Amino acid sequence: MSETRTRKIQIFSAGCPICEASVALVRETACPSCEISVHDMHDEAGPARARQLGVVSLPAVAVDGKLASCCEGRQMTVAALREAGIGVPR
């Protein structure tokens, strides 16, 4: 029997309505093997982690430590999130 690995999803949010809708979209799209954490850009640690990943606009999503392509100037959609691996069991 194979072991399911956790996919670490990080969401960067400023708490605006667009960010909150994106957080909800990621949560709806995620599968049981997705571990989601939301980084509030108003907290001290949020901006530092965002800089490490190259986040330049919000909302942004990183999957397993890599900025998802849906956050590189493209609109966040279910298809783009799935392309990044969100909601796709390992």
Helices and strands as residue ranges (DSSP letters): E 7-13, H 17-29, E 34-40, H 45-53, E 60-63, E 66-67, G 69-71, H 78-83
